[in-house]
Amino acid sequence: MRRAIEIVVSAILGAVVAVVGAIAHRSIPPLGVILSIALVLAAMIFVRTWGGWIGVLAFAVPFVILTIVFSRPGPGGSLLVAGDGLGYSWLWGGSAAVIVACLLPPRLLGASKAPALTPAAGEGEATSVQGP
């Protein structure tokens, strides 16, 4: 059940970040692009730390799909991500943020060595052993 919640929340977060970034990247040039890319990076780091690689995949799929949809002309011919400097900065910067979050070493994300488990004396139960 926990894994299903992680996947659903990661997917929803990916969709929300794509929508917010597609709208906000043009708000206050160039600050809007910078903040939108920072949002992608922060959300990806959160998802990778919380949900692992399955969470990253669940985040990335709706993010990429919605970003592609927003860069295509709509029924009226308008689009949210234009083919100008700001639009390309959002597309390339958001993609770079996803890649950077995936390449971060686990120790920077708060991962630590798990304590070793050994059987307890005479009981056969596992207990944690503190290292020196």
C-alpha positions in Angstrom: 0.0 0.0 0.0 2.9 2.4 0.9 4.5 1.9 -2.5 1.2 2.6 -4.3 0.8 5.9 -2.4 4.4 6.8 -3.3 3.7 6.2 -7.0 0.5 8.1 -7.0 1.8 11.1 -5.1 5.0 11.2 -7.3 2.9 11.1 -10.5 0.6 13.9 -9.2 3.6 15.9 -8.2 5.2 15.5 -11.6 2.0 16.7 -13.3 1.6 19.7 -11.0 5.3 20.7 -11.5 4.9 20.5 -15.2 1.8 22.7 -15.2 3.2 25.2 -12.8 6.5 25.3 -14.7 4.9 25.7 -18.1 2.9 28.6 -16.8 5.4 30.3 -14.5 8.5 30.1 -16.7 7.3 33.2 -18.6 6.1 35.2 -15.6 9.1 37.3 -14.7 11.9 36.8 -17.2 14.5 35.3 -16.4 13.5 34.8 -12.8 10.5 32.7 -13.8 12.6 30.2 -15.7 15.1 30.0 -12.9 12.5 29.4 -10.2 10.6 26.9 -12.4 13.8 24.9 -13.0 14.6 25.1 -9.2 11.1 23.7 -8.6 11.7 20.7 -10.8 15.1 20.0 -9.1 13.6 20.3 -5.6 10.6 18.1 -6.5 12.9 15.5 -8.1 15.2 15.4 -5.1 12.2 14.9 -2.8 10.7 12.2 -5.0 14.0 10.3 -5.3 14.7 10.5 -1.6 11.1 9.5 -0.6 10.1 7.1 -3.3 13.3 5.8 -4.8 13.7 5.0 -8.5 10.1 4.0 -8.9 9.0 7.4 -7.6 11.4 9.1 -10.0 9.9 7.2 -12.9 6.4 8.0 -11.7 7.3 11.7 -11.5 9.1 11.8 -14.8 6.5 10.2 -17.0 3.7 12.8 -16.5 6.2 15.6 -16.3 7.6 14.8 -19.7 4.3 14.0 -21.3 2.7 17.3 -20.1 5.7 19.3 -21.0 5.6 17.9 -24.6 1.8 18.6 -24.8 2.3 22.2 -23.6 4.9 22.8 -26.2 2.6 21.7 -29.0 0.0 24.2 -30.6 -3.4 23.9 -29.0 -6.8 23.9 -30.8 -6.7 27.7 -31.2 -3.1 27.7 -32.3 -1.7 29.0 -29.0 0.9 27.2 -26.8 2.2 27.5 -23.3 5.9 26.8 -24.1 6.9 29.0 -27.1 9.8 28.3 -29.3 11.9 31.2 -28.0 14.7 31.6 -25.5 12.4 31.3 -22.5 10.7 28.2 -23.9 13.9 26.5 -24.8 15.4 27.4 -21.4 12.4 25.8 -19.7 12.6 22.6 -21.8 16.4 22.1 -21.6 16.6 23.4 -18.0 13.8 21.2 -16.7 15.4 18.2 -18.5 18.8 19.0 -17.0 17.2 19.3 -13.5 15.7 15.8 -13.9 19.1 14.4 -15.0 21.0 16.1 -12.2 18.6 14.8 -9.6 19.0 11.3 -10.9 22.9 11.6 -10.9 23.2 12.9 -7.3 25.0 10.4 -5.1 22.8 8.8 -2.4 24.9 10.1 0.4 24.0 13.7 -0.6 20.3 12.7 -0.3 20.6 11.5 3.3 21.3 7.8 2.7 23.4 6.2 5.4 24.6 2.7 6.0 21.9 0.6 7.6 22.9 -1.2 10.9 24.0 -4.8 10.5 21.5 -7.4 11.7 22.8 -10.4 13.6 20.9 -13.1 15.5 20.5 -12.6 19.2 22.2 -15.0 21.6 20.1 -18.1 21.9 16.8 -16.6 20.5 17.3 -16.6 16.8 15.8 -13.1 16.5 17.5 -10.3 14.6 18.8 -7.3 16.5 20.8 -4.3 15.4 24.5 -4.1 16.2 26.1 -0.8 16.7 29.5 -0.4 15.0 32.6 1.0 16.7 
